[in-house]
């Protein structure tokens, strides 16, 4: 399955967003993980949020691409 990012045209009818095409369950799960990472960064009082976000993205890519 290919990831489709939010394009800012969210809908909540049916099972999938008409804007990005993702299921509402997938969107809710993603929001839960983002909220968790946001809370973690806030609790750590990181000042360099962009570096944190880039490090998380890099770790995800490393783990996903390294597993193939």
PDB file of N, CA, C, O and CB in Angstrom:
ATOM      1  N   UNK A   1       0.845  -1.173   0.000  1.00  0.00           N
ATOM      2  CA  UNK A   1       0.000   0.000   0.000  1.00  0.00           C
ATOM      3  C   UNK A   1       0.890   1.236   0.000  1.00  0.00           C
ATOM      4  O   UNK A   1       1.911   1.272   0.686  1.00  0.00           O
ATOM      5  CB  UNK A   1      -0.961  -0.002   1.217  1.00  0.00           C
ATOM      6  N   UNK A   2       0.514   2.216  -0.747  1.00  0.00           N
ATOM      7  CA  UNK A   2       1.274   3.466  -0.824  1.00  0.00           C
ATOM      8  C   UNK A   2       0.652   4.486   0.121  1.00  0.00           C
ATOM      9  O   UNK A   2      -0.569   4.637   0.167  1.00  0.00           O
ATOM     10  CB  UNK A   2       1.307   4.016  -2.284  1.00  0.00           C
ATOM     11  N   UNK A   3       1.500   5.186   0.878  1.00  0.00           N
ATOM     12  CA  UNK A   3       1.045   6.237   1.792  1.00  0.00           C
ATOM     13  C   UNK A   3       0.618   7.452   0.984  1.00  0.00           C
ATOM     14  O   UNK A   3       1.277   7.839   0.019  1.00  0.00           O
ATOM     15  CB  UNK A   3       2.159   6.618   2.810  1.00  0.00           C
ATOM     16  N   UNK A   4      -0.485   8.040   1.389  1.00  0.00           N
ATOM     17  CA  UNK A   4      -0.988   9.253   0.757  1.00  0.00           C
ATOM     18  C   UNK A   4      -1.115  10.330   1.823  1.00  0.00           C
ATOM     19  O   UNK A   4      -1.960  10.213   2.711  1.00  0.00           O
ATOM     20  CB  UNK A   4      -2.356   9.000   0.048  1.00  0.00           C
ATOM     21  N   UNK A   5      -0.295  11.379   1.759  1.00  0.00           N
ATOM     22  CA  UNK A   5      -0.341  12.417   2.798  1.00  0.00           C
ATOM     23  C   UNK A   5      -1.594  13.276   2.714  1.00  0.00           C
ATOM     24  O   UNK A   5      -2.254  13.341   1.677  1.00  0.00           O
ATOM     25  CB  UNK A   5       0.880  13.303   2.698  1.00  0.00           C
ATOM     26  N   UNK A   6      -1.903  13.921   3.807  1.00  0.00           N
ATOM     27  CA  UNK A   6      -3.032  14.842   3.879  1.00  0.00           C
ATOM     28  C   UNK A   6      -2.799  15.998   2.908  1.00  0.00           C
ATOM     29  O   UNK A   6      -1.689  16.516   2.783  1.00  0.00           O
ATOM     30  CB  UNK A   6      -3.231  15.369   5.331  1.00  0.00           C
ATOM     31  N   UNK A   7      -3.877  16.385   2.224  1.00  0.00           N
ATOM     32  CA  UNK A   7      -3.787  17.525   1.306  1.00  0.00           C
ATOM     33  C   UNK A   7      -4.668  18.680   1.775  1.00  0.00           C
ATOM     34  O   UNK A   7      -4.888  19.646   1.045  1.00  0.00           O
ATOM     35  CB  UNK A   7      -4.188  17.102  -0.115  1.00  0.00           C
ATOM     36  N   UNK A   8      -5.174  18.561   3.021  1.00  0.00           N
ATOM     37  CA  UNK A   8      -5.959  19.640   3.604  1.00  0.00           C
ATOM     38  C   UNK A   8      -7.405  19.712   3.144  1.00  0.00           C
ATOM     39  O   UNK A   8      -8.067  20.731   3.344  1.00  0.00           O
ATOM     40  CB  UNK A   8      -5.309  20.917   3.307  1.00  0.00           C
ATOM     41  N   UNK A   9      -7.900  18.657   2.539  1.00  0.00           N
ATOM     42  CA  UNK A   9      -9.295  18.616   2.087  1.00  0.00           C
ATOM     43  C   UNK A   9      -9.982  17.425   2.748  1.00  0.00           C
ATOM     44  O   UNK A   9     -10.530  16.553   2.074  1.00  0.00           O
ATOM     45  CB  UNK A   9      -9.386  18.518   0.520  1.00  0.00           C
ATOM     46  N   UNK A  10      -9.942  17.404   4.073  1.00  0.00           N
ATOM     47  CA  UNK A  10     -10.416  16.261   4.848  1.00  0.00           C
ATOM     48  C   UNK A  10     -11.934  16.120   4.818  1.00  0.00           C
ATOM     49  O   UNK A  10     -12.672  17.105   4.842  1.00  0.00           O
ATOM     50  CB  UNK A  10      -9.947  16.382   6.277  1.00  0.00           C
ATOM     51  N   UNK A  11     -12.371  14.878   4.764  1.00  0.00           N
ATOM     52  CA  UNK A  11     -13.792  14.563   4.882  1.00  0.00           C
ATOM     53  C   UNK A  11     -13.934  13.442   5.898  1.00  0.00           C
ATOM     54  O   UNK A  11     -12.998  12.675   6.125  1.00  0.00           O
ATOM     55  CB  UNK A  11     -14.412  14.159   3.497  1.00  0.00           C
ATOM     56  N   UNK A  12     -15.109  13.351   6.508  1.00  0.00           N
ATOM     57  CA  UNK A  12     -15.306  12.287   7.496  1.00  0.00           C
ATOM     58  C   UNK A  12     -16.473  11.369   7.146  1.00  0.00           C
ATOM     59  O   UNK A  12     -16.879  10.545   7.965  1.00  0.00           O
ATOM     60  CB  UNK A  12     -15.533  12.892   8.865  1.00  0.00           C
ATOM     61  N   UNK A  13     -17.008  11.501   5.951  1.00  0.00           N
ATOM     62  CA  UNK A  13     -18.067  10.606   5.512  1.00  0.00           C
ATOM     63  C   UNK A  13     -17.465   9.306   4.980  1.00  0.00           C
ATOM     64  O   UNK A  13     -16.324   9.280   4.519  1.00  0.00           O
ATOM     65  CB  UNK A  13     -18.940  11.282   4.434  1.00  0.00           C
ATOM     66  N   UNK A  14     -18.251   8.228   5.052  1.00  0.00           N
ATOM     67  CA  UNK A  14     -17.799   6.942   4.522  1.00  0.00           C
ATOM     68  C   UNK A  14     -16.662   6.357   5.331  1.00  0.00           C
ATOM     69  O   UNK A  14     -16.471   6.700   6.498  1.00  0.00           O
ATOM     70  CB  UNK A  14     -17.372   7.091   3.086  1.00  0.00           C
ATOM     71  N   UNK A  15     -15.910   5.472   4.703  1.00  0.00           N
ATOM     72  CA  UNK A  15     -14.808   4.801   5.391  1.00  0.00           C
ATOM     73  C   UNK A  15     -13.458   5.439   5.105  1.00  0.00           C
ATOM     74  O   UNK A  15     -12.489   5.196   5.824  1.00  0.00           O
ATOM     75  CB  UNK A  15     -14.767   3.349   4.999  1.00  0.00           C
ATOM     76  N   UNK A  16     -13.389   6.266   4.045  1.00  0.00           N
ATOM     77  CA  UNK A  16     -12.125   6.877   3.643  1.00  0.00           C
ATOM     78  C   UNK A  16     -12.289   8.382   3.447  1.00  0.00           C
ATOM     79  O   UNK A  16     -13.358   8.863   3.068  1.00  0.00           O
ATOM     80  CB  UNK A  16     -11.600   6.228   2.352  1.00  0.00           C
ATOM     81  N   UNK A  17     -11.219   9.107   3.711  1.00  0.00           N
ATOM     82  CA  UNK A  17     -11.187  10.549   3.461  1.00  0.00           C
ATOM     83  C   UNK A  17     -11.187  10.768   1.945  1.00  0.00           C
ATOM     84  O   UNK A  17     -10.422  10.133   1.219  1.00  0.00           O
ATOM     85  CB  UNK A  17      -9.928  11.223   4.134  1.00  0.00           C
ATOM     86  N   UNK A  18     -12.040  11.661   1.483  1.00  0.00           N
ATOM     87  CA  UNK A  18     -12.070  11.952   0.052  1.00  0.00           C
ATOM     88  C   UNK A  18     -10.878  12.802  -0.380  1.00  0.00           C
ATOM     89  O   UNK A  18     -10.561  12.859  -1.568  1.00  0.00           O
ATOM     90  CB  UNK A  18     -13.368  12.659  -0.310  1.00  0.00           C
ATOM     91  N   UNK A  19     -10.213  13.466   0.573  1.00  0.00           N
ATOM     92  CA  UNK A  19      -9.050  14.293   0.244  1.00  0.00           C
ATOM     93  C   UNK A  19      -7.808  13.461  -0.043  1.00  0.00           C
ATOM     94  O   UNK A  19      -7.211  13.577  -1.113  1.00  0.00           O
ATOM     95  CB  UNK A  19      -8.763  15.255   1.374  1.00  0.00           C
ATOM     96  N   UNK A  20      -7.420  12.620   0.918  1.00  0.00           N
ATOM     97  CA  UNK A  20      -6.176  11.854   0.772  1.00  0.00           C
ATOM     98  C   UNK A  20      -6.409  10.393   0.386  1.00  0.00           C
ATOM     99  O   UNK A  20      -5.500   9.719  -0.097  1.00  0.00           O
ATOM    100  CB  UNK A  20      -5.392  11.908   2.060  1.00  0.00           C
ATOM    101  N   UNK A  21      -7.633   9.911   0.603  1.00  0.00           N
ATOM    102  CA  UNK A  21      -7.936   8.527   0.251  1.00  0.00           C
ATOM    103  C   UNK A  21      -7.616   7.511   1.329  1.00  0.00           C
ATOM    104  O   UNK A  21      -7.887   6.322   1.163  1.00  0.00           O
ATOM    105  CB  UNK A  21      -7.204   8.166  -0.969  1.00  0.00           C
ATOM    106  N   UNK A  22      -7.031   7.975   2.451  1.00  0.00           N
ATOM    107  CA  UNK A  22      -6.708   7.036   3.531  1.00  0.00           C
ATOM    108  C   UNK A  22      -7.975   6.704   4.320  1.00  0.00           C
ATOM    109  O   UNK A  22      -8.922   7.489   4.364  1.00  0.00           O
ATOM    110  CB  UNK A  22      -5.616   7.628   4.474  1.00  0.00           C
ATOM    111  N   UNK A  23      -7.969   5.521   4.939  1.00  0.00           N
ATOM    112  CA  UNK A  23      -9.113   5.152   5.770  1.00  0.00           C
ATOM    113  C   UNK A  23      -9.120   6.022   7.023  1.00  0.00           C
ATOM    114  O   UNK A  23      -8.077   6.495   7.476  1.00  0.00           O
ATOM    115  CB  UNK A  23      -9.069   3.641   6.146  1.00  0.00           C
ATOM    116  N   UNK A  24     -10.293   6.219   7.563  1.00  0.00           N
ATOM    117  CA  UNK A  24     -10.400   7.014   8.785  1.00  0.00           C
ATOM    118  C   UNK A  24      -9.694   6.316   9.942  1.00  0.00           C
ATOM    119  O   UNK A  24      -9.178   6.980  10.842  1.00  0.00           O
ATOM    120  CB  UNK A  24     -11.876   7.267   9.138  1.00  0.00           C
ATOM    121  N   UNK A  25      -9.665   4.976   9.927  1.00  0.00           N
ATOM    122  CA  UNK A  25      -8.927   4.230  10.954  1.00  0.00           C
ATOM    123  C   UNK A  25      -7.423   4.499  10.846  1.00  0.00           C
ATOM    124  O   UNK A  25      -6.751   4.690  11.860  1.00  0.00           O
ATOM    125  CB  UNK A  25      -9.206   2.715  10.825  1.00  0.00           C
ATOM    126  N   UNK A  26      -6.902   4.515   9.625  1.00  0.00           N
ATOM    127  CA  UNK A  26      -5.471   4.793   9.422  1.00  0.00           C
ATOM    128  C   UNK A  26      -5.132   6.207   9.890  1.00  0.00           C
ATOM    129  O   UNK A  26      -4.114   6.419  10.549  1.00  0.00           O
ATOM    130  CB  UNK A  26      -5.084   4.618   7.930  1.00  0.00           C
ATOM    131  N   UNK A  27      -5.973   7.158   9.553  1.00  0.00           N
ATOM    132  CA  UNK A  27      -5.745   8.551   9.953  1.00  0.00           C
ATOM    133  C   UNK A  27      -5.747   8.670  11.473  1.00  0.00           C
ATOM    134  O   UNK A  27      -4.889   9.342  12.045  1.00  0.00           O
ATOM    135  CB  UNK A  27      -6.819   9.480   9.341  1.00  0.00           C
ATOM    136  N   UNK A  28      -6.710   8.018  12.130  1.00  0.00           N
ATOM    137  CA  UNK A  28      -6.791   8.065  13.595  1.00  0.00           C
ATOM    138  C   UNK A  28      -5.560   7.446  14.237  1.00  0.00           C
ATOM    139  O   UNK A  28      -5.043   7.975  15.221  1.00  0.00           O
ATOM    140  CB  UNK A  28      -8.047   7.345  14.084  1.00  0.00           C
ATOM    141  N   UNK A  29      -5.085   6.330  13.690  1.00  0.00           N
ATOM    142  CA  UNK A  29      -3.892   5.663  14.229  1.00  0.00           C
ATOM    143  C   UNK A  29      -2.663   6.560  14.072  1.00  0.00           C
ATOM    144  O   UNK A  29      -1.842   6.665  14.983  1.00  0.00           O
ATOM    145  CB  UNK A  29      -3.657   4.304  13.517  1.00  0.00           C
ATOM    146  N   UNK A  30      -2.546   7.205  12.910  1.00  0.00           N
ATOM    147  CA  UNK A  30      -1.418   8.101  12.656  1.00  0.00           C
ATOM    148  C   UNK A  30      -1.447   9.282  13.623  1.00  0.00           C
ATOM    149  O   UNK A  30      -0.414   9.670  14.170  1.00  0.00           O
ATOM    150  CB  UNK A  30      -1.441   8.604  11.196  1.00  0.00           C
ATOM    151  N   UNK A  31      -2.639   9.852  13.832  1.00  0.00           N
ATOM    152  CA  UNK A  31      -2.768  10.973  14.763  1.00  0.00           C
ATOM    153  C   UNK A  31      -2.349  10.559  16.167  1.00  0.00           C
ATOM    154  O   UNK A  31      -1.731  11.346  16.884  1.00  0.00           O
ATOM    155  CB  UNK A  31      -4.208  11.502  14.776  1.00  0.00           C
ATOM    156  N   UNK A  32      -2.675   9.343  16.565  1.00  0.00           N
ATOM    157  CA  UNK A  32      -2.311   8.841  17.886  1.00  0.00           C
ATOM    158  C   UNK A  32      -0.783   8.780  18.043  1.00  0.00           C
ATOM    159  O   UNK A  32      -0.243   9.168  19.078  1.00  0.00           O
ATOM    160  CB  UNK A  32      -2.932   7.446  18.118  1.00  0.00           C
ATOM    161  N   UNK A  33      -0.100   8.290  17.008  1.00  0.00           N
ATOM    162  CA  UNK A  33       1.367   8.185  17.082  1.00  0.00           C
ATOM    163  C   UNK A  33       2.033   9.558  17.043  1.00  0.00           C
ATOM    164  O   UNK A  33       3.015   9.794  17.748  1.00  0.00           O
ATOM    165  CB  UNK A  33       1.898   7.321  15.931  1.00  0.00           C
ATOM    166  N   UNK A  34       1.507  10.452  16.231  1.00  0.00           N
ATOM    167  CA  UNK A  34       2.058  11.817  16.170  1.00  0.00           C
ATOM    168  C   UNK A  34       1.859  12.515  17.512  1.00  0.00           C
ATOM    169  O   UNK A  34       2.760  13.198  17.996  1.00  0.00           O
ATOM    170  CB  UNK A  34       1.386  12.638  15.028  1.00  0.00           C
ATOM    171  N   UNK A  35       0.681  12.345  18.115  1.00  0.00           N
ATOM    172  CA  UNK A  35       0.419  12.961  19.418  1.00  0.00           C
ATOM    173  C   UNK A  35       1.386  12.423  20.464  1.00  0.00           C
ATOM    174  O   UNK A  35       1.870  13.178  21.308  1.00  0.00           O
ATOM    175  CB  UNK A  35      -1.036  12.707  19.857  1.00  0.00           C
ATOM    176  N   UNK A  36       1.669  11.135  20.415  1.00  0.00           N
ATOM    177  CA  UNK A  36       2.599  10.527  21.364  1.00  0.00           C
ATOM    178  C   UNK A  36       4.012  11.095  21.197  1.00  0.00           C
ATOM    179  O   UNK A  36       4.674  11.420  22.184  1.00  0.00           O
ATOM    180  CB  UNK A  36       2.618   9.004  21.183  1.00  0.00           C
ATOM    181  N   UNK A  37       4.464  11.211  19.967  1.00  0.00           N
ATOM    182  CA  UNK A  37       5.794  11.782  19.709  1.00  0.00           C
ATOM    183  C   UNK A  37       5.846  13.261  20.092  1.00  0.00           C
ATOM    184  O   UNK A  37       6.864  13.736  20.596  1.00  0.00           O
ATOM    185  CB  UNK A  37       6.172  11.610  18.227  1.00  0.00           C
ATOM    186  N   UNK A  38       4.764  13.982  19.857  1.00  0.00           N
ATOM    187  CA  UNK A  38       4.702  15.387  20.233  1.00  0.00           C
ATOM    188  C   UNK A  38       4.788  15.549  21.745  1.00  0.00           C
ATOM    189  O   UNK A  38       5.521  16.403  22.245  1.00  0.00           O
ATOM    190  CB  UNK A  38       3.418  16.025  19.705  1.00  0.00           C
ATOM    191  N   UNK A  39       4.043  14.733  22.464  1.00  0.00           N
ATOM    192  CA  UNK A  39       4.080  14.772  23.930  1.00  0.00           C
ATOM    193  C   UNK A  39       5.478  14.442  24.432  1.00  0.00           C
ATOM    194  O   UNK A  39       5.975  15.090  25.353  1.00  0.00           O
ATOM    195  CB  UNK A  39       3.053  13.788  24.530  1.00  0.00           C
ATOM    196  N   UNK A  40       6.118  13.437  23.832  1.00  0.00           N
ATOM    197  CA  UNK A  40       7.482  13.067  24.217  1.00  0.00           C
ATOM    198  C   UNK A  40       8.435  14.250  24.037  1.00  0.00           C
ATOM    199  O   UNK A  40       9.209  14.575  24.937  1.00  0.00           O
ATOM    200  CB  UNK A  40       7.968  11.860  23.386  1.00  0.00           C
ATOM    201  N   UNK A  41       8.371  14.893  22.862  1.00  0.00           N
ATOM    202  CA  UNK A  41       9.257  16.028  22.580  1.00  0.00           C
ATOM    203  C   UNK A  41       8.995  17.187  23.542  1.00  0.00           C
ATOM    204  O   UNK A  41       9.929  17.856  23.987  1.00  0.00           O
ATOM    205  CB  UNK A  41       9.075  16.501  21.127  1.00  0.00           C
ATOM    206  N   UNK A  42       7.718  17.420  23.861  1.00  0.00           N
ATOM    207  CA  UNK A  42       7.381  18.489  24.806  1.00  0.00           C
ATOM    208  C   UNK A  42       7.904  18.158  26.201  1.00  0.00           C
ATOM    209  O   UNK A  42       8.445  19.030  26.881  1.00  0.00           O
ATOM    210  CB  UNK A  42       5.855  18.713  24.849  1.00  0.00           C
ATOM    211  N   UNK A  43       7.748  16.915  26.630  1.00  0.00           N
ATOM    212  CA  UNK A  43       8.236  16.499  27.954  1.00  0.00           C
ATOM    213  C   UNK A  43       9.757  16.595  28.053  1.00  0.00           C
ATOM    214  O   UNK A  43      10.301  16.901  29.114  1.00  0.00           O
ATOM    215  CB  UNK A  43       7.789  15.066  28.257  1.00  0.00           C
ATOM    216  N   UNK A  44      10.434  16.333  26.942  1.00  0.00           N
ATOM    217  CA  UNK A  44      11.899  16.433  26.915  1.00  0.00           C
ATOM    218  C   UNK A  44      12.353  17.885  26.797  1.00  0.00           C
ATOM    219  O   UNK A  44      13.535  18.186  26.969  1.00  0.00           O
ATOM    220  CB  UNK A  44      12.469  15.611  25.751  1.00  0.00           C
ATOM    221  N   UNK A  45      11.420  18.776  26.506  1.00  0.00           N
ATOM    222  CA  UNK A  45      11.689  20.202  26.324  1.00  0.00           C
ATOM    223  C   UNK A  45      12.705  20.467  25.200  1.00  0.00           C
ATOM    224  O   UNK A  45      13.566  21.340  25.308  1.00  0.00           O
ATOM    225  CB  UNK A  45      12.199  20.799  27.631  1.00  0.00           C
ATOM    226  N   UNK A  46      12.572  19.680  24.113  1.00  0.00           N
ATOM    227  CA  UNK A  46      13.447  19.895  22.967  1.00  0.00           C
ATOM    228  C   UNK A  46      13.210  21.273  22.375  1.00  0.00           C
ATOM    229  O   UNK A  46      12.066  21.680  22.170  1.00  0.00           O
ATOM    230  CB  UNK A  46      13.228  18.811  21.904  1.00  0.00           C
ATOM    231  N   UNK A  47      14.281  21.981  22.104  1.00  0.00           N
ATOM    232  CA  UNK A  47      14.199  23.289  21.464  1.00  0.00           C
ATOM    233  C   UNK A  47      14.361  23.170  19.952  1.00  0.00           C
ATOM    234  O   UNK A  47      13.920  24.037  19.199  1.00  0.00           O
ATOM    235  CB  UNK A  47      15.261  24.230  22.036  1.00  0.00           C
ATOM    236  N   UNK A  48      14.995  22.091  19.523  1.00  0.00           N
ATOM    237  CA  UNK A  48      15.281  21.893  18.100  1.00  0.00           C
ATOM    238  C   UNK A  48      14.320  20.839  17.523  1.00  0.00           C
ATOM    239  O   UNK A  48      14.718  19.727  17.175  1.00  0.00           O
ATOM    240  CB  UNK A  48      16.771  21.459  17.891  1.00  0.00           C
ATOM    241  N   UNK A  49      13.053  21.230  17.436  1.00  0.00           N
ATOM    242  CA  UNK A  49      11.989  20.319  17.015  1.00  0.00           C
ATOM    243  C   UNK A  49      12.233  19.784  15.607  1.00  0.00           C
ATOM    244  O   UNK A  49      11.968  18.612  15.337  1.00  0.00           O
ATOM    245  CB  UNK A  49      10.636  21.025  17.075  1.00  0.00           C
ATOM    246  N   UNK A  50      12.729  20.618  14.719  1.00  0.00           N
ATOM    247  CA  UNK A  50      12.975  20.146  13.351  1.00  0.00           C
ATOM    248  C   UNK A  50      14.005  19.022  13.340  1.00  0.00           C
ATOM    249  O   UNK A  50      13.842  18.049  12.604  1.00  0.00           O
ATOM    250  CB  UNK A  50      13.452  21.305  12.459  1.00  0.00           C
ATOM    251  N   UNK A  51      15.061  19.138  14.143  1.00  0.00           N
ATOM    252  CA  UNK A  51      16.054  18.069  14.227  1.00  0.00           C
ATOM    253  C   UNK A  51      15.437  16.787  14.782  1.00  0.00           C
ATOM    254  O   UNK A  51      15.739  15.691  14.308  1.00  0.00           O
ATOM    255  CB  UNK A  51      17.234  18.507  15.101  1.00  0.00           C
ATOM    256  N   UNK A  52      14.562  16.930  15.800  1.00  0.00           N
ATOM    257  CA  UNK A  52      13.886  15.771  16.367  1.00  0.00           C
ATOM    258  C   UNK A  52      13.016  15.088  15.315  1.00  0.00           C
ATOM    259  O   UNK A  52      13.081  13.871  15.147  1.00  0.00           O
ATOM    260  CB  UNK A  52      13.037  16.184  17.578  1.00  0.00           C
ATOM    261  N   UNK A  53      12.203  15.870  14.609  1.00  0.00           N
ATOM    262  CA  UNK A  53      11.313  15.313  13.588  1.00  0.00           C
ATOM    263  C   UNK A  53      12.111  14.622  12.480  1.00  0.00           C
ATOM    264  O   UNK A  53      11.735  13.543  12.020  1.00  0.00           O
ATOM    265  CB  UNK A  53      10.429  16.419  12.990  1.00  0.00           C
ATOM    266  N   UNK A  54      13.204  15.242  12.056  1.00  0.00           N
ATOM    267  CA  UNK A  54      14.046  14.636  11.024  1.00  0.00           C
ATOM    268  C   UNK A  54      14.697  13.346  11.519  1.00  0.00           C
ATOM    269  O   UNK A  54      14.835  12.390  10.756  1.00  0.00           O
ATOM    270  CB  UNK A  54      15.124  15.623  10.573  1.00  0.00           C
ATOM    271  N   UNK A  55      15.095  13.313  12.783  1.00  0.00           N
ATOM    272  CA  UNK A  55      15.699  12.105  13.343  1.00  0.00           C
ATOM    273  C   UNK A  55      14.679  10.967  13.406  1.00  0.00           C
ATOM    274  O   UNK A  55      15.002   9.820  13.100  1.00  0.00           O
ATOM    275  CB  UNK A  55      16.268  12.388  14.746  1.00  0.00           C
ATOM    276  N   UNK A  56      13.451  11.290  13.803  1.00  0.00           N
ATOM    277  CA  UNK A  56      12.395  10.270  13.845  1.00  0.00           C
ATOM    278  C   UNK A  56      12.144   9.743  12.434  1.00  0.00           C
ATOM    279  O   UNK A  56      12.075   8.532  12.227  1.00  0.00           O
ATOM    280  CB  UNK A  56      11.080  10.851  14.456  1.00  0.00           C
ATOM    281  N   UNK A  57      12.009  10.647  11.469  1.00  0.00           N
ATOM    282  CA  UNK A  57      11.780  10.226  10.081  1.00  0.00           C
ATOM    283  C   UNK A  57      12.937   9.367   9.584  1.00  0.00           C
ATOM    284  O   UNK A  57      12.714   8.354   8.922  1.00  0.00           O
ATOM    285  CB  UNK A  57      11.597  11.453   9.163  1.00  0.00           C
ATOM    286  N   UNK A  58      14.163   9.759   9.893  1.00  0.00           N
ATOM    287  CA  UNK A  58      15.328   8.979   9.483  1.00  0.00           C
ATOM    288  C   UNK A  58      15.339   7.594  10.112  1.00  0.00           C
ATOM    289  O   UNK A  58      15.682   6.612   9.453  1.00  0.00           O
ATOM    290  CB  UNK A  58      16.601   9.714   9.846  1.00  0.00           C
ATOM    291  N   UNK A  59      14.967   7.514  11.378  1.00  0.00           N
ATOM    292  CA  UNK A  59      14.918   6.214  12.058  1.00  0.00           C
ATOM    293  C   UNK A  59      13.876   5.302  11.424  1.00  0.00           C
ATOM    294  O   UNK A  59      14.112   4.107  11.246  1.00  0.00           O
ATOM    295  CB  UNK A  59      14.613   6.400  13.552  1.00  0.00           C
ATOM    296  N   UNK A  60      12.741   5.860  11.091  1.00  0.00           N
ATOM    297  CA  UNK A  60      11.686   5.062  10.452  1.00  0.00           C
ATOM    298  C   UNK A  60      12.171   4.546   9.098  1.00  0.00           C
ATOM    299  O   UNK A  60      12.008   3.368   8.783  1.00  0.00           O
ATOM    300  CB  UNK A  60      10.387   5.901  10.278  1.00  0.00           C
ATOM    301  N   UNK A  61      12.765   5.429   8.304  1.00  0.00           N
ATOM    302  CA  UNK A  61      13.272   5.016   6.987  1.00  0.00           C
ATOM    303  C   UNK A  61      14.333   3.941   7.136  1.00  0.00           C
ATOM    304  O   UNK A  61      14.319   2.955   6.398  1.00  0.00           O
ATOM    305  CB  UNK A  61      13.848   6.221   6.222  1.00  0.00           C
ATOM    306  N   UNK A  62      15.261   4.113   8.085  1.00  0.00           N
ATOM    307  CA  UNK A  62      16.331   3.147   8.299  1.00  0.00           C
ATOM    308  C   UNK A  62      15.762   1.775   8.657  1.00  0.00           C
ATOM    309  O   UNK A  62      16.181   0.757   8.104  1.00  0.00           O
ATOM    310  CB  UNK A  62      17.277   3.634   9.404  1.00  0.00           C
ATOM    311  N   UNK A  63      14.811   1.755   9.579  1.00  0.00           N
ATOM    312  CA  UNK A  63      14.225   0.485  10.007  1.00  0.00           C
ATOM    313  C   UNK A  63      13.403  -0.163   8.888  1.00  0.00           C
ATOM    314  O   UNK A  63      13.451  -1.380   8.708  1.00  0.00           O
ATOM    315  CB  UNK A  63      13.348   0.700  11.242  1.00  0.00           C
ATOM    316  N   UNK A  64      12.662   0.635   8.150  1.00  0.00           N
ATOM    317  CA  UNK A  64      11.825   0.086   7.077  1.00  0.00           C
ATOM    318  C   UNK A  64      12.656  -0.393   5.896  1.00  0.00           C
ATOM    319  O   UNK A  64      12.424  -1.487   5.382  1.00  0.00           O
ATOM    320  CB  UNK A  64      10.821   1.128   6.607  1.00  0.00           C
ATOM    321  N   UNK A  65      13.604   0.398   5.467  1.00  0.00           N
ATOM    322  CA  UNK A  65      14.429   0.024   4.317  1.00  0.00           C
ATOM    323  C   UNK A  65      15.457  -1.044   4.681  1.00  0.00           C
ATOM    324  O   UNK A  65      15.852  -1.853   3.842  1.00  0.00           O
ATOM    325  CB  UNK A  65      15.136   1.252   3.755  1.00  0.00           C
ATOM    326  N   UNK A  66      15.882  -1.035   5.938  1.00  0.00           N
ATOM    327  CA  UNK A  66      16.863  -2.034   6.375  1.00  0.00           C
ATOM    328  C   UNK A  66      16.259  -3.422   6.569  1.00  0.00           C
ATOM    329  O   UNK A  66      16.981  -4.416   6.648  1.00  0.00           O
ATOM    330  CB  UNK A  66      17.507  -1.587   7.664  1.00  0.00           C
ATOM    331  N   UNK A  67      14.920  -3.485   6.647  1.00  0.00           N
ATOM    332  CA  UNK A  67      14.277  -4.771   6.887  1.00  0.00           C
ATOM    333  C   UNK A  67      14.030  -5.540   5.594  1.00  0.00           C
ATOM    334  O   UNK A  67      13.557  -6.675   5.635  1.00  0.00           O
ATOM    335  CB  UNK A  67      12.970  -4.568   7.619  1.00  0.00           C
ATOM    336  N   UNK A  68      14.341  -4.943   4.455  1.00  0.00           N
ATOM    337  CA  UNK A  68      14.097  -5.624   3.167  1.00  0.00           C
ATOM    338  C   UNK A  68      15.330  -6.290   2.636  1.00  0.00           C
ATOM    339  O   UNK A  68      15.290  -6.901   1.569  1.00  0.00           O
ATOM    340  CB  UNK A  68      13.581  -4.651   2.138  1.00  0.00           C
TER     341      UNK A  68
END
